Amino acid sequence: MFKAYSSRLLSTYRPLLQKAAAEATKTEAKSSCAVGTNLNLGIKKGKAGPVALEDSEYPPWLWTVLDGHKKLGKEAQSKLTADESLDLRRKNLRKENRSKIKQNNFISQL
């Protein structure tokens, strides 16, 4: 009974969720520099550094670089080999341990 209800509930909300996700990806990122601003990177000695361009002139992937790594879905996790799966679990465990240590250090300073 519950399974049928949950599947019907999810099927009715799926288009709404997809629409919300599509609208979220439509938002355009804007750079913090005005067009023509010298970026002062000094890549080549004795030459002028790169200048900021319009946002539309940059590749679209550039705006998603700092979003962080997306978590693997269940399908992607099932396709991992045993070694990769073990590495992923170790990585997540280390991440959790670091966050616990940081929390404990913060609390001990109070």
N, C-alpha and C positions, 0 to 999 in steps of 0.2 A: 504494500500500500504506500509506504513512505517512498520507496524507490520510484514508483510511477509518478507520485506527486513531485518529487524533486526533479525528475527528468522533464516533466511538463513545465515546471517553474523555470528551469534553466533554458528550455527551448523558447520560452516567451521573452526572457530577458536577454538572450544572446544578441538579437539585432540591436538592442539598445546599447549593450556593452561594446559591440563592434563600432557603432556610430560614435560613441564617446571616445574610443581609442583612435578613430580616424581623425576626429576633431583635435585631439591632443597632439597628433603628429603634424597637423597643419600649421601649428604655431611656428613662426619664423624666429630664429635666433638672430640677435643683433649684436654686432661687434661693439666693443667699448671705445674704439678709436674712430675718429672722423676720417673721411676719405682724404687721402693725400698726406696723412700724418707720417712723419719719419719715425720708424719703429726703433731706431738706435740699437740695432743688433750688431753692427760692425762685423759682418761676415768676412769681407775682404779688406785688407789693409789699404788705406789711401783711397777707397772708393765709397761712394754714398751707400748707405744702408737701404734696405727695402722700405717701400712706402705702402701704407695701408690702402687696400682696394675697396670697392663697393662689396657689400655682403653677397650680392648675386654672382660676383666673379669668383668666389671661393667654391670649392667642391662641396656638395651637400654632406659628405661624411665628416667633414671637419667640425661641424657643429655637434656631432654626437661623440666625439673622442673622449670628452671628460664626463660622460654620463655614467661611466663605470661599466663593469662587466655584467652582462645579463646572466641570470642563473639558468642553468641548463634545464630544459624540460624533461619530463619523464621519458619521452621517446629518445632524446639525445643521451640521457643517462643509461638507458638500456643498451645502447649501441656501443658504449665504452668497453674497452677491454678490461680485464681484471686489474692490470697495473694502473691504468688510467683511473679506474674507479677508486682504487686504494689511494692514489695520489690526491684525488678530489676529496676523499674523506679526511685525509691527513691535513690538507689545506684548510678545510672548514673547521677542523678541530683546533688547529693552531690559531685561526682567526677568533674563534670563540674564547680560547684561553687568553689571548692578548686582551680582548675586551674585558674579561673578568679581572685580569691583573690591573688594567687601567682603572676599573671601577673600585677595586680594593685600595689602590694607591690614593685615589681621590677621597675615599671615605676615611682613610687613615690620616689624611692631612687636616681633616675637620676637627 
